[in-house]
Amino acid sequence: MKEDSYKALRRRVTGAMILAVPLFIVGMFFMDMPYANYIMWALSTPMVFYYGRQFFTGAWKQAKHRSANMDTLVAMSTGMAYIFSVLITLFPGYLHSKGIHTHVYFEAAGIVIAFILLGKLLEEKAKGNTSSAIKKLMGLQPKTVVRIGEDGTQQEVSIASLQAGEIVLVRPGERIAVDGEVTEGSSYVDESMISGEPVAVSKAPGEKVFAGTINQKGSFRFRAEKVGGDTVLAQIIRMVEQAQGSKAPVQKLVDRIAAVFVPVVMAIAVLSLVAWVVFGGENALAHGLIAFVTVLVIACPCALGLATPTAIMVGVGKGAEQGILIKDAESLEAARKINAVILDKTGTITEGKPSVTAIEWFGGKTEKLRDILYSIEKSSEHPLADAIVAHLRSGAQYLNGVGIENISGQGIEGRYEGKTYVIGNQLLVKDRRIPVPAAADAWINEHLDRAQTVVLFGDEDTLLAGVAIADTIKPTSKHAIDELHKDGIKVYMLTGDNEQTARAVAGELGIDVYKANVLPGDKADFVKDLQSQGKVVAMVGDGINDSNALAQADVSIAMGKGSDIAMDVAKMTIISSDLSKIPDAIHLSGGTARAIRQNLFWAFIYNVIGIPVAAGILYPVNGFLLDPMWAGAAMAFSSVSVVANSLRLKWKKN
């Protein structure tokens, strides 16, 4: 429905812009050509009453409730300019004899409609992005599953027909359809959408599995426990919907000003007409009509319609040059006030994938041992094996004839040329009674203290090597957090990872507050808690598990190399996933928000000066009565000043 509404608005903007170009050319450069008024009349009529009909219906609705808003002012000013122009076109001699200037304002009426529609289109485009995130979340759940019957037969059925208690088969590479418990087989499952952590989790009988997560290399069967709206994935979708729906839209500064400005302008226009009729003397009605029309024309919110979209367009363009995508004005409004930034750890502060940080050969490195380690890990299904293989790939050679066997929860055993080798954790080494020298023990403890995973490699009686693996911190993360602290912003870190790793990362980067073992719902609750303390919160994340917290935050920022869902929910995206762009984004947003306010100032300041003059306040003093043509020129000057101020933002440094 929202998409249809956006497409309809886009068609109206396109149609209005197509008509606006010739209308502007004729109105500005060919006013004296034959039938110029009739040509402009023909061009402006569909612009005002077809493409701009929403302003008139909006004004009528406001009038029925005895109130007024920007729709009222747009309808009054463009409608009056149009009617005035029609009268001049049809009765030029009569009106001229009464002292009314015969300039027409078809181009002013039509172009105002086109520009304000353009501003509304930009706003609607930003609002339309939220529903696509929910669609993608829903798309994570498979449409069908393989159900195992009581007699062992396999049948592909729709997800809707699956009942709790039934057995489901999951093959390598498939998404898990519903929540349940493994009954047979084993594998590793990518649960990053829930935990945010990159290392796949081992699954054996008795382990829980969750909808939307991805099975890796093995196959297994599980008993469905939670189906439909009860799954963890369904809960994430619900939380995103609630966070997006419950957050009240930011009250635009334009509307706040309009609440006062519109009734005042209308009152001044009517009072000026009445005052001229009562006190104007000869040609009082003619002068009164000029004053009435001029007040409305000079108040015509062309610059107002340009104020926000031009600043946004320039700000978005500048942000894109710096690798920052900004979606809407609401995030620009809030970004200036940010005093709390929440960072997801994995993929935001860190690289988001395990990699080897160090290899230590305790008995001396040989090419043969390196090749054996490489070949065993190359044949392994363990997720950490990929990191070791990637590290050794450039110099190692794969050996044929290597046999392997998985040892659940400990590691793997390999055999080559009649000799047995083991690769795994300290528990495996201890079980095999492989002695650990003092130097090796010190090396192991050093890397464990840094919250790194240590994989040990040994043969039947000797510890050969140790491999330290960690999700490394991005080089720019420290600088980015220091910059946020300089701006007086408190930094929080939330992660699904363990306490030891979280503490090590927070300590290294000087993060103010951290929380470990955090679930997706906990992140959104943490955002709400900070907001309840009066803080303006920015959430920075890259995963599906961050999506509900991103939706809840005042300003949401996604890492560009993360999930599409996080980017859809977020109002800003850092294309490079470089955390140092966060302070840049905040500074740019603040600059753009300031430009919007400056634009609104220029859009209104000439009204403060021009409206009393248009009403005829100078006439008793020096006989000066502002011509509607000059009112149109003042309106145009206001628009030019707004555009020029927005372009100034492009050249300004953050």
LOMAR-863987 format. One line per 8 residues: number of its first residue (from 1); their letters; for each residue x, y, z of C-alpha. Coordinates in steps of 0.02 Angstrom, whole numbers. Each point is the difference from the previous one (the first is absolute). Layout:
BEGIN
NUM = A = X/Y/Z; ...
END
This chain:
BEGIN
1 = MKEDSYKA = 0/0/0; 140/120/48; 93/-47/-159; -154/38/-106; -20/168/87; 183/42/-33; -15/-49/-184; -156/107/-20
9 = LRRRVTGA = 89/149/79; 151/-28/-113; -113/3/-153; -77/165/59; 172/77/28; 60/-58/-171; -154/72/-85; 12/165/94
17 = MILAVPLF = 186/18/-41; -30/-34/-186; -128/142/-4; 105/113/113; 144/16/-124; -96/82/-145; -106/99/124; 157/74/78
25 = IVGMFFMD = 78/39/-171; -155/89/-64; -30/91/165; 178/65/17; 59/30/-179; -147/4/-122; -133/98/94; -33/112/-152
33 = MPYANYIM = -23/-139/-128; -175/-20/-76; -121/-96/111; 133/-17/137; -132/17/137; -110/-134/-79; 148/-119/-20; 47/23/184
41 = WALSTPMV = -181/-20/50; -8/-166/-93; 163/-62/78; -39/55/178; -179/-64/10; 43/-187/13; 147/44/114; -108/92/125
49 = FYYGRQFF = -161/-101/-3; 58/-175/-49; 178/-22/61; -27/119/146; -175/-57/49; 64/-75/164; 35/175/66; -177/58/-34
57 = TGAWKQAK = -79/-157/77; 118/18/149; -47/183/21; -186/-44/-8; 22/-133/135; 91/126/109; -136/129/-30; -135/-123/55
65 = HRSANMDT = 94/-18/165; 25/189/11; 189/-14/-12; 135/38/-128; 169/-72/-51; 122/10/-145; -130/-79/-116; -112/148/38
73 = LVAMSTGM = 134/126/-46; 49/-93/-159; -182/-14/-54; -41/182/42; 155/76/-81; 4/-106/-157; -190/3/-18; -8/189/20
81 = AYIFSVLI = 148/27/-119; -87/-113/-128; -172/83/14; 79/174/-5; 96/-51/-157; -157/-71/-83; -94/163/30; 144/101/-73
89 = TLFPGYLH = 7/-116/-152; -188/10/-32; -31/185/46; 166/93/-23; -78/165/-55; -130/11/138; 122/-39/142; 133/116/-72
97 = SKGIHTHV = -129/143/-3; -27/-30/186; 186/18/37; 41/-186/14; 163/-52/-82; -22/-131/-135; 147/-115/46; -48/-184/16
105 = YFEAAGIV = 64/-128/127; -37/-165/-85; 185/-48/8; 12/42/186; -153/-107/41; 56/-150/-104; 184/-1/49; -41/14/186
113 = IAFILLGK = -107/-157/-16; 140/-92/-92; 135/43/128; -105/-41/152; -50/-167/-77; 185/-35/-27; 33/31/184; -141/-120/48
121 = LLEEKAKG = 70/-133/-117; 170/6/85; -83/-22/170; -109/-145/-59; 150/-89/-76; 86/-1/169; -157/-64/89; -24/-140/-127
129 = NTSSAIKK = 163/-87/45; -63/-70/165; -125/-126/-68; 130/-82/-115; 103/-48/153; -147/-97/73; -30/-85/-169; 182/-58/-4
137 = LMGLQPKT = -10/-63/179; -154/-100/-48; 96/-67/-150; 126/-83/117; -126/-136/39; -10/-138/-132; -169/-26/-82; 14/-192/8
145 = VVRIGEDG = 82/-132/111; 41/-185/-16; -108/-89/129; 45/-177/59; -153/-111/20; -21/-131/137; 49/-134/-125; 159/95/-46
153 = TQQEVSIA = -61/66/-168; 50/176/-53; -130/123/-62; 21/182/-51; -141/102/78; -42/184/20; 62/86/158; -181/43/45
161 = SLQAGEIV = -48/-183/14; 145/-46/117; -56/-41/178; 98/7/162; 72/-171/43; 30/-55/-180; 175/-49/-61; 86/107/-133
169 = LVRPGERI = 152/-41/-108; 128/138/-31; 127/-25/-140; 168/89/-23; -19/184/-46; -186/12/42; -84/126/113; -83/-70/154
177 = AVDGEVTE = -188/29/-12; -60/-1/182; 71/-11/176; 34/-174/67; 118/-128/77; 123/-112/-95; -48/-185/12; 122/-82/-122
185 = GSSYVDES = 162/49/-90; 120/145/28; 59/156/-90; 54/180/23; -132/136/-14; 27/183/-41; -99/91/136; 70/174/-35
193 = MISGEPVA = -176/69/-32; -37/-31/185; 167/19/88; 95/107/-125; 151/-114/21; 87/-64/-158; 54/-173/61; -126/-138/-39
201 = VSKAPGEK = -68/-94/151; 18/-189/19; -166/-93/3; -25/-178/67; -151/-94/68; -81/100/141; 60/170/-67; -124/139/-44
209 = VFAGTINQ = -16/70/-177; -90/159/-56; -101/57/-151; 95/103/-128; 173/-67/47; 104/-90/-132; 60/-180/8; 180/-21/-59
217 = KGSFRFRA = 77/-163/-61; -87/-142/93; -181/-59/-1; -110/-36/150; -178/-26/57; -88/103/133; -167/2/88; -103/157/-33
225 = EKVGGDTV = -41/87/164; -52/177/-46; -87/35/-165; -84/151/-81; 0/156/108; 87/-84/147; 174/-15/-79; 146/113/46
233 = LAQIIRMV = -1/69/-179; -185/45/15; 38/89/164; 139/102/-85; -122/49/-139; -130/51/131; 127/105/96; 55/91/-160
241 = EQAQGSKA = -182/37/-44; -37/64/175; 156/108/8; -38/79/-169; -185/22/37; 14/65/178; 127/135/-36; -95/163/-27
249 = PVQKLVDR = 55/95/-156; 110/151/32; -106/158/3; 66/100/-145; 57/176/38; -98/54/-154; -164/-59/77; 37/87/165
257 = IAAVFVPV = 29/164/-89; -148/-29/-116; -118/-19/147; 30/185/37; 53/64/-170; -149/-58/-105; -140/79/105; 101/160/16
265 = VMAIAVLS = 27/14/-189; -184/-34/-36; -54/126/130; 118/133/-70; -62/-32/-178; -183/17/51; 33/151/113; 97/88/-136
273 = LVAWVVFG = -147/-24/-121; -126/61/129; 110/148/50; 19/55/-180; -188/-15/-33; -41/102/156; 139/130/-4; 68/-9/-178
281 = GENALAHG = -99/136/-86; 3/-1/-191; 33/-173/-77; -3/-72/177; -64/-170/-58; 134/-12/-135; 138/44/122; -75/-117/129
289 = LIAFVTVL = 1/-144/-123; 181/38/-46; 49/-1/184; -98/-161/32; 80/-92/-147; 174/71/33; -1/-56/182; -46/-177/-51
297 = VIACPCAL = 124/-5/-145; 145/64/105; -43/-129/133; -10/-139/-129; 110/-136/75; 112/-37/-149; 158/24/102; -82/-96/140
305 = GLATPTAI = -26/-147/-116; 183/10/-52; 76/28/173; 9/-180/57; 18/-97/-165; 143/108/-68; 100/-14/161; -32/-187/6
313 = MVGVGKGA = 51/-24/-181; 163/95/26; 32/-85/167; -36/-172/-73; 115/36/-147; 141/56/112; -26/-149/113; 5/-119/-149
321 = EQGILIKD = 168/73/-51; 64/-44/174; -77/-174/-2; -149/47/110; -178/-30/-63; -132/106/89; -183/-43/-28; -107/136/78
329 = AESLEAAR = -17/165/90; -56/-78/164; 169/-77/34; 83/166/-45; -112/86/127; 47/-121/139; 185/-27/-41; 52/171/67
337 = KINAVILD = -65/-49/171; 79/-174/13; 83/-27/170; 4/-190/3; 66/-118/-135; -29/-188/14; 120/-107/-101; -25/-181/-47
345 = KTGTITEG = 167/-91/17; 11/-129/-138; 10/75/-174; -12/177/68; 148/21/117; 83/-160/-61; 22/-73/-174; -142/-125/26
353 = KPSVTAIE = 93/-159/-44; 128/-105/94; 179/10/-62; 168/-65/60; 93/128/104; 153/-109/42; 75/-174/-28; 136/-63/118
361 = WFGGKTEK = 100/-158/-44; 58/-69/167; 123/-128/-69; 53/95/-154; -95/24/-163; 22/-121/-145; -84/2/-170; -67/-176/28
369 = LRDILYSI = -86/45/165; -72/157/-80; -69/-104/-145; -74/-129/120; -87/136/102; -65/81/-160; -62/-165/-74; -91/-57/157
377 = EKSSEHPL = -86/169/21; -41/6/-186; -97/-163/21; -87/59/160; -177/69/17; 43/103/155; -33/187/-28; 168/52/75
385 = ADAIVAHL = 88/-114/-125; -40/124/-139; 100/136/90; 153/-115/16; -14/-58/-182; -11/181/-60; 155/45/101; 105/-147/-64
393 = RSGAQYLN = -66/-8/-178; 135/105/-85; 148/-110/54; -73/-171/41; -28/-152/-110; -150/-116/14; 50/-180/41; -103/-144/-71
401 = GVGIENIS = -36/-146/113; -41/99/158; -142/-80/100; -98/97/130; -127/-33/137; -100/131/96; 10/-6/190; -159/83/63
409 = GQGIEGRY = 29/157/103; 190/-16/-5; 68/3/-177; 57/-122/-133; 119/-146/-18; 102/-24/-159; 106/-144/-64; 142/12/-126
417 = EGKTYVIG = 131/-130/-44; -50/-108/148; 18/140/128; -143/80/99; -17/189/21; -127/100/102; -62/178/-23; -114/74/132
425 = NQLLVKDR = -18/84/168; 95/-24/163; -123/-134/57; 46/-109/-150; 187/19/35; -30/-43/182; -104/-154/-44; 138/-64/-115
433 = RIPVPAAA = 129/30/139; 107/109/-112; 123/96/109; -7/191/-7; 170/83/27; 10/156/110; 38/113/-149; -151/-68/-94
441 = DAWINEHL = -110/21/155; 54/182/17; -38/32/-186; -172/-81/16; -47/102/155; 61/162/-78; -120/-20/-147; -144/-62/108
449 = DRAQTVVL = 20/157/107; -27/101/-160; -166/-94/-23; 66/-93/-152; -42/-181/-43; 152/-116/8; 7/-155/-110; 139/-126/41
457 = FGDEDTLL = 85/-117/-124; 93/-156/60; 46/-180/-41; -13/-151/116; 127/65/126; 54/177/-46; -85/171/-5; 55/66/-170
465 = AGVAIADT = -85/171/-19; -128/121/65; -115/108/-108; -82/158/71; -164/50/-86; -103/156/29; -124/116/-81; 125/144/-21
473 = IKPTSKHA = -42/180/43; -11/115/-151; 149/120/-11; -113/154/3; -110/-49/149; 112/76/135; 12/168/-90; -189/4/-29
481 = IDELHKDG = -40/-31/184; 127/133/52; -86/124/-117; -171/-39/74; 70/28/175; 71/169/-57; -177/49/-53; -62/-42/175
489 = IKVYMLTG = -92/-157/-58; -5/-152/115; 39/-164/-88; -82/-167/42; 38/-172/-73; -125/-142/-10; 49/-174/-59; -63/-178/-6
497 = DNEQTARA = 179/-56/33; 65/-58/170; 46/109/148; 189/-27/-16; 7/53/-182; -115/150/29; 106/58/148; 161/-14/-101
505 = VAGELGID = -69/100/-148; -79/134/111; 161/19/99; 108/16/-155; -111/134/-78; -48/99/156; -187/-35/-19; -102/72/144
513 = VYKANVLP = -126/-141/28; -13/-175/-74; -121/-147/12; 36/-179/-55; -111/-149/-43; -135/120/-63; -151/-64/-100; -88/103/-137
521 = GDKADFVK = -143/51/114; 122/52/136; 81/124/-120; -166/87/-36; -40/3/187; 170/79/35; -38/137/-129; -170/31/83
529 = DLQSQGKV = 83/9/171; 122/135/-57; -142/95/-85; -100/-6/162; 148/88/83; -20/144/-125; 145/-50/-113; -3/20/-189
537 = VAMVGDGI = 63/-170/-57; 91/-53/-159; 8/-187/-32; 138/-66/-113; -12/-179/-62; 18/-115/-149; -104/-156/32; -178/-63/0
545 = NDSNALAQ = 16/-16/189; 25/190/7; -155/41/-103; -126/27/141; 124/107/99; 35/101/-159; -187/27/-24; -18/57/182
553 = ADVSIAMG = 146/123/2; -18/187/-31; 135/-12/-134; 41/-169/-78; 162/-32/-94; 39/-161/-96; 167/-66/-59; -4/-18/-190
561 = KGSDIAMD = 81/-173/-1; -132/-69/118; -173/-69/-33; -123/82/-121; -131/-2/138; 108/106/117; 29/124/-142; -186/8/-40
569 = VAKMTIIS = -47/35/181; 140/127/28; -19/183/-48; 186/12/-41; 121/-124/-77; 190/4/6; 46/-77/-169; 180/-45/47
577 = SDLSKIPD = -44/-69/174; 136/116/66; -50/52/177; 94/166/-16; -138/56/-118; -122/5/146; 67/166/71; 6/66/-179
585 = AIHLSGGT = -183/-50/-25; -51/87/162; 94/159/-49; -73/-3/-177; -175/-28/68; 19/145/119; 60/112/-143; -146/-52/-110
593 = ARAIRQNL = -125/29/141; 75/175/25; -19/33/-186; -184/-50/8; -28/124/142; 93/136/-93; -106/-37/-154; -158/15/102
601 = FWAFIYNV = 64/167/64; 25/62/-178; -168/-72/-49; -88/102/134; 104/157/28; -56/84/-160; -180/-35/53; 27/94/163
609 = IGIPVAAG = 59/150/-102; -103/-24/-157; -174/-41/65; -29/167/89; 64/91/-156; -114/-108/-109; -147/43/112; 31/185/-38
617 = ILYPVNGF = 78/60/162; 112/123/-94; -140/72/-106; -56/133/126; 183/52/23; 68/14/-177; -137/-68/-115; 94/-164/-33
625 = LLDPMWAG = -106/-154/-35; 93/-162/-39; -43/-69/-170; -42/-187/-3; 137/-19/-131; 130/57/126; -78/-115/128; 35/-143/-121
633 = AAMAFSSV = 179/63/-20; 22/2/189; -66/-177/7; 125/-51/-135; 143/86/93; -45/-96/157; 9/-163/-98; 168/46/-77
641 = SVVANSLR = 72/42/171; -59/-168/68; 82/-96/-143; 160/102/14; 11/-34/187; -24/-186/-28; 139/-2/-130; 114/88/125
649 = LKWKKN = -12/-157/107; 84/-98/-141; 161/99/15; 3/13/189; 116/-117/95; -77/-105/140
END
